[in-house]
């Protein structure tokens, strides 16, 4: 079963980050999260979107972008 919301442990495993790194990112508001009653959760879909928003274009894509301007 795929859960909609993840704990810090589950999100850290999904992202391949330590829990400490994830808590640092939370403290800097670098990653979307929810904090009802003091416990931290992540919405799986938002984490996937956050990853996709960090996509870096390949050299070929960048060249094509420049040539199309």
C-alpha positions in Angstrom: 0.0 0.0 0.0 1.3 3.4 -1.0 0.8 6.0 1.8 -0.2 9.6 0.9 1.7 11.1 3.9 5.2 10.1 5.0 6.9 10.4 8.4 10.4 11.8 8.6 11.9 8.3 8.6 9.9 7.3 5.5 10.7 10.5 3.6 14.4 10.2 4.5 14.4 6.7 3.1 12.6 7.7 0.0 15.0 10.6 -0.7 18.1 8.8 0.4 18.9 11.5 3.0 19.6 11.2 6.7 16.9 12.2 9.1 19.3 15.0 10.4 19.7 16.4 6.9 15.9 16.3 6.4 15.4 18.1 9.7 17.9 20.8 8.6 16.0 21.2 5.4 12.7 21.5 7.4 14.3 24.2 9.6 15.3 26.2 6.5 12.0 25.7 4.8 13.7 24.0 1.9 11.2 21.2 1.5 7.4 21.2 1.8 6.1 19.6 5.0 3.1 19.6 7.4 3.4 19.9 11.2 0.1 19.1 12.9 0.4 19.0 16.7 4.2 19.2 16.4 4.8 16.0 14.4 6.3 16.4 10.9 4.7 14.8 7.8 5.4 15.0 4.1 2.9 14.5 1.3 4.3 12.0 -1.2 3.0 13.9 -4.2 4.5 17.1 -3.1 7.9 15.5 -2.5 7.9 14.1 -6.0 6.9 17.5 -7.4 9.6 19.1 -5.4 12.2 16.7 -6.9 10.9 17.4 -10.4 11.1 21.2 -9.9 14.8 20.8 -9.2 15.4 19.3 -12.7 18.5 20.5 -14.4 18.5 20.6 -18.2 21.1 18.5 -20.1 23.8 20.3 -22.2 21.9 19.3 -25.3 18.6 20.7 -24.0 20.4 24.0 -23.1 21.9 24.2 -26.6 18.6 23.6 -28.2 17.0 26.3 -26.0 19.7 28.8 -27.0 19.3 28.0 -30.7 15.5 28.4 -30.5 15.7 31.9 -29.2 
